[in-house]
């Protein structure tokens, strides 16, 4: 009988993440239901009482009053308000609308009402959203490049102060040795910390502007910044909607720049956090590896005993070690008396060779020249990930050995 193949690391990580997301959604739904459901019920009770009192005082039947309120709701959906607001579909308003479309913010305060507008939005959003996601990925690549350059300069300065680098040390691919920075990459945790601090500072500055101009309280302004910058876009709070502002042109420009920088920064931060979540999933998978399968545990125990490595594999390891270090031990040198097929010295040497290959994969930004070393040639072109995940895997340190 044919046995089912065990789940590989990628499928196990995917299933574990799906289970965690389902649990996370359930927990969030429980918390929000407990927090918001009593307020919703109380508001519904107050509204029904107000509706009946208005119908009784002004002698208006409830069906007529409800029909009027439905007409008012339709007017609100079309963008008509009691207070004077700015035009929704003039050029600045339409530009604001398309910006929320391609960035996937989607406030919902402006929507096309004509059939032609809805059809054009489908085609326009298809290419616009794709191009904006590409822009976000390119921004992520460049912000990581800038952070890598700055962090490496600080790291070199620290090494010079400690005396580990000579004063005339210059970065370059030809430099090698103990004092060089070959293989150095910025830490994903340091990058996450820097992006988090920048996002908080940007949100605080933007919230101060919205509090002063829109008249919101500071907590509502922070809430609006997170909802907008993360492209959630509920639409309960929307900036730049009044007809007239003081210094209106300057405020519109500042609003546009804050939203643009905030979305790019939060997008980059989300991708860094996703890498950290992936590392946590890898750690969990390693903890539970082969615990549910006694046969796998027994086979791994057998592999750790003698004759674990075949002569062919041993010969290949020796050839790699000879190419890397220029040294080659004899067949009997360092071998244990128990008759194992490979000595501990050979195994240690092969581990050093693997580490050396990893160190050759330098970051383009940190070392100034592209990488052309492939660790595993059996992997296809998509094995390292695509998009933002591939950018983070290639440029940050903790992700190099996550697969």
C-alpha positions in Angstrom: 0.0 0.0 0.0 1.3 3.4 -1.0 1.8 5.8 1.9 1.1 9.5 1.7 4.2 11.7 1.6 4.7 13.8 4.7 4.1 17.5 4.5 7.2 19.6 3.5 8.2 22.7 5.3 6.4 25.1 3.0 3.1 23.3 3.2 3.4 22.9 7.0 4.2 26.6 7.4 1.1 27.4 5.2 -1.2 25.2 7.2 0.1 26.4 10.5 -0.3 30.1 9.4 -3.9 29.4 8.2 -4.8 27.8 11.5 -3.2 30.8 13.4 -5.1 33.3 11.2 -8.4 31.5 11.7 -7.8 31.6 15.5 -6.7 35.2 15.3 -9.9 36.1 13.4 -12.1 34.3 15.8 -10.4 36.0 18.8 -10.7 39.4 17.2 -14.4 38.8 16.3 -15.1 37.7 19.9 -13.4 40.8 21.4 -15.0 43.3 19.0 -18.4 41.7 19.5 -18.1 42.0 23.2 -17.0 45.6 23.0 -19.3 47.0 20.3 -22.4 44.9 20.5 -23.8 46.6 23.7 -23.2 50.1 22.2 -24.9 49.1 19.0 -28.0 47.7 20.8 -28.2 50.9 23.0 -27.9 53.1 19.9 -30.6 51.2 18.1 -32.9 51.5 21.2 -32.3 55.3 21.3 -33.0 55.7 17.6 -36.3 53.8 17.8 -37.4 55.9 20.8 -36.5 59.1 18.9 -38.3 57.9 15.8 -41.5 57.2 17.6 -41.4 60.5 19.6 -40.8 62.5 16.4 -43.8 60.6 14.7 -46.0 61.3 17.7 -45.1 65.0 18.2 -45.3 66.1 14.5 -48.2 63.7 13.7 -46.3 61.9 10.9 -46.9 58.3 10.2 -43.9 55.9 10.7 -44.1 54.6 7.0 -43.9 58.2 5.6 -41.0 59.0 8.0 -39.1 55.9 7.1 -39.6 56.6 3.4 -38.1 60.1 3.9 -35.1 58.7 5.8 -34.5 56.2 3.0 -34.3 59.1 0.5 -31.9 60.8 2.9 -29.7 57.7 3.0 -29.7 57.6 -0.8 -28.6 61.3 -0.9 -25.8 60.5 1.5 -24.6 57.6 -0.7 -24.5 60.1 -3.6 -22.3 62.5 -1.7 -25.0 65.0 -0.7 -24.7 66.4 2.8 -26.7 69.0 4.9 -23.5 71.0 5.5 -21.6 72.5 2.6 -18.9 70.2 1.4 -16.4 70.4 -1.3 -17.4 69.1 -4.8 -16.8 65.3 -5.0 -16.1 65.1 -8.8 -14.2 68.2 -9.7 -10.6 67.5 -10.7 -9.1 67.6 -7.1 -11.9 65.5 -5.8 -11.5 63.0 -8.6 -7.8 62.9 -8.1 -8.3 62.2 -4.4 -10.7 59.4 -5.5 -8.3 57.7 -7.9 -5.5 57.9 -5.3 -7.7 56.0 -2.8 -8.5 53.4 -5.6 -5.0 52.5 -6.8 -3.6 52.5 -3.2 -6.5 50.2 -2.2 -7.5 52.5 0.6 -11.1 52.8 -0.7 -12.7 55.2 1.8 -16.1 54.8 0.1 -17.2 58.4 0.6 -17.1 58.8 -3.3 -18.2 56.1 -5.6 -19.1 56.2 -9.3 -22.8 56.3 -9.9 -23.0 55.8 -13.7 -22.5 52.5 -15.5 -19.7 53.8 -17.6 -17.9 55.0 -14.5 -18.2 51.6 -12.9 -16.9 49.8 -16.0 -14.0 52.2 -16.3 -13.2 51.8 -12.6 -12.7 48.0 -13.1 -10.2 48.5 -16.0 -8.6 51.5 -14.3 -8.2 49.8 -11.0 -6.7 46.6 -12.5 -3.7 48.3 -13.9 -3.6 51.1 -11.3 -3.5 48.7 -8.3 -0.9 46.5 -10.0 1.4 49.5 -10.7 1.0 50.9 -7.2 1.9 47.5 -5.6 5.0 47.5 -7.8 5.8 51.0 -6.6 5.5 49.9 -3.0 7.9 47.0 -3.7 10.4 49.3 -5.3 10.0 51.7 -2.3 10.6 48.8 0.0 13.8 47.8 -1.9 15.2 51.3 -1.7 14.3 52.0 1.9 16.0 48.7 2.9 19.0 49.8 0.7 19.2 53.1 2.5 18.9 51.5 6.0 21.5 48.9 5.0 24.0 51.6 3.9 23.5 53.6 7.1 23.6 50.6 9.4 26.7 49.2 7.8 28.5 52.6 8.1 27.6 52.7 11.8 28.8 49.1 12.1 32.2 49.9 10.5 32.6 52.9 12.7 31.9 50.8 15.7 34.5 48.2 14.6 37.1 51.0 14.0 36.5 52.3 17.5 37.0 48.9 19.0 40.2 48.3 16.9 38.9 45.4 14.9 39.2 47.3 11.6 42.2 49.3 10.4 41.7 53.1 9.9 42.3 52.9 6.2 39.8 50.1 5.6 37.7 50.6 2.4 34.6 48.7 1.4 34.8 46.6 -1.7 34.5 43.1 -3.2 38.3 42.6 -3.3 38.7 43.1 0.4 38.7 39.9 2.4 40.0 38.7 5.6 39.2 38.6 9.3 38.7 42.3 9.6 36.4 42.7 6.5 32.6 42.8 6.6 32.1 40.0 4.1 28.7 38.4 4.6 27.3 41.2 6.8 23.7 42.0 6.4 21.4 44.3 8.4 19.3 42.6 11.1 15.6 42.2 10.3 14.8 43.2 13.9 16.8 46.4 13.7 15.1 47.3 10.4 11.7 46.5 12.0 12.6 48.8 14.9 13.7 51.7 12.7 10.6 51.4 10.4 8.3 51.2 13.5 9.8 54.3 15.0 9.5 56.2 11.7 5.9 55.1 11.3 5.0 56.2 14.8 6.7 59.6 14.3 5.0 60.1 11.0 1.6 59.2 12.4 2.1 61.5 15.4 3.0 64.4 13.1 0.1 63.7 10.7 -2.3 63.4 13.7 -1.2 66.8 15.0 -2.0 68.3 11.6 -5.4 66.6 11.4 -6.3 67.7 14.9 -5.5 71.3 14.2 -7.1 71.5 10.7 -10.0 69.0 10.9 -11.0 69.6 14.5 -10.8 65.9 15.5 -9.4 64.8 18.8 -5.9 63.3 18.9 -7.1 59.7 19.4 -9.4 60.0 16.4 -6.6 61.4 14.3 -4.3 58.5 15.3 -7.1 56.1 14.4 -7.5 57.8 11.0 -3.8 57.6 10.3 -3.6 53.9 11.0 -6.8 53.1 9.1 -5.5 55.1 6.1 -1.8 54.2 6.1 -2.6 50.5 6.4 -5.1 50.9 3.4 -8.0 49.5 5.5 -10.0 52.7 4.7 -13.2 52.4 6.7 -14.4 55.8 5.6 -15.9 56.8 9.0 -13.3 59.6 9.1 -12.1 61.2 5.9 -9.8 64.2 5.6 -10.0 67.1 3.2 -13.8 67.0 2.8 -14.8 70.5 3.9 -15.6 73.2 1.4 -13.0 75.7 2.6 -9.9 75.3 4.8 -7.4 77.9 6.0 -4.3 77.6 3.8 -6.2 75.1 1.7 -3.5 74.4 -0.9 -0.8 73.8 1.7 -3.1 71.5 3.6 -4.0 69.5 0.5 -0.3 69.0 -0.3 0.6 68.1 3.2 -2.4 65.6 3.4 -1.2 64.0 0.1 2.4 63.7 1.2 1.5 62.3 4.7 -0.8 59.6 3.1 1.8 58.7 0.5 4.7 58.4 2.9 2.5 56.7 5.5 1.2 54.0 3.2 4.7 53.3 1.9 6.2 53.1 5.4 3.4 50.9 6.8 3.6 48.6 3.8 7.3 48.2 4.4 6.8 47.6 8.1 4.1 45.0 7.4 6.5 43.1 5.2 9.2 43.1 7.8 6.7 41.9 10.4 5.6 39.1 8.0 9.2 37.9 7.9 9.4 37.8 11.7 6.1 35.9 11.7 7.6 33.4 9.2 10.6 32.9 11.4 8.3 32.2 14.4 6.4 29.6 12.3 9.7 28.0 11.3 10.7 27.8 15.0 7.3 26.2 15.9 7.7 23.7 13.1 11.1 22.7 14.2 9.9 22.2 17.8 7.1 19.9 16.6 9.2 18.2 13.9 8.8 14.4 13.9 7.2 14.4 17.4 4.0 13.0 16.0 5.7 10.2 14.0 7.7 7.7 16.0 9.0 6.1 12.8 10.5 9.3 11.7 12.1 9.7 15.2 13.6 6.2 15.0 14.9 6.8 11.5 16.5 10.1 12.6 18.1 8.3 15.5 19.5 5.6 13.2 20.9 8.3 10.9 22.8 9.8 13.8 24.7 6.6 14.3 27.5 5.0 12.3 27.4 4.6 8.6 25.2 7.7 8.4 27.1 9.3 5.5 27.8 7.3 2.4 31.3 7.2 0.9 30.1 9.2 -2.2 28.7 12.0 0.0 32.0 11.9 2.0 34.0 12.3 -1.2 31.9 15.2 -2.4 32.3 17.0 1.0 36.1 16.5 0.7 36.1 18.0 -2.8 34.2 21.0 -1.6 36.4 21.5 1.4 39.5 21.2 -0.8 38.2 23.9 -3.2 37.3 26.2 -0.4 40.2 25.8 2.1 42.9 24.2 0.0 43.3 21.4 2.6 42.5 17.8 2.2 42.7 15.3 5.1 43.7 11.7 4.5 41.2 8.8 4.7 42.3 7.9 8.1 43.0 11.2 9.7 40.6 12.2 12.4 38.5 9.1 12.0 36.9 7.7 15.1 37.9 4.2 16.4 34.2 3.1 16.1 34.5 2.8 12.3 32.3 5.6 11.2 32.3 6.5 7.5 33.2 10.1 8.2 35.1 11.8 11.0 33.9 14.7 13.2 36.6 16.8 11.7 35.3 16.2 8.2 31.8 17.0 9.3 33.0 20.3 11.0 34.9 21.2 7.8 31.8 20.7 5.7 29.8 22.9 8.0 32.4 25.6 7.7 32.2 25.3 3.9 28.4 25.7 4.0 28.8 28.8 6.2 31.4 30.2 3.8 29.0 29.8 0.9 26.3 31.6 2.9 28.7 34.4 3.7 29.4 34.8 -0.1 25.8 35.8 -0.6 26.4 39.5 0.1 23.8 42.1 0.1 24.0 44.3 -3.0 23.5 47.4 -0.9 25.7 46.4 2.0 28.7 45.4 -0.1 28.3 47.2 -3.4 28.2 44.3 -6.0 25.6 41.7 -7.0 25.5 38.2 -5.8 25.9 35.3 -8.1 26.2 32.4 -5.7 23.4 29.9 -5.4 23.1 27.8 -2.3 20.9 25.1 -3.7 20.8 24.7 -7.5 17.9 22.3 -7.3 15.5 25.0 -6.3 13.4 26.6 -9.0 13.1 30.3 -9.6 10.3 30.8 -7.1 11.8 28.9 -4.2 13.1 32.1 -2.6 9.8 33.8 -2.9 8.5 36.6 -5.1 7.7 40.3 -4.5 8.3 41.8 -1.2 9.1 38.5 0.5 12.0 37.9 -1.9 13.3 41.4 -1.3 13.4 40.8 2.4 14.9 37.4 2.1 17.7 38.6 0.0 18.6 41.7 2.0 18.2 40.9 5.6 20.3 38.7 7.8 17.9 36.5 9.8 16.1 35.4 6.7 19.1 33.8 4.9 18.8 30.5 6.8 15.0 30.5 7.3 14.4 28.0 4.5 
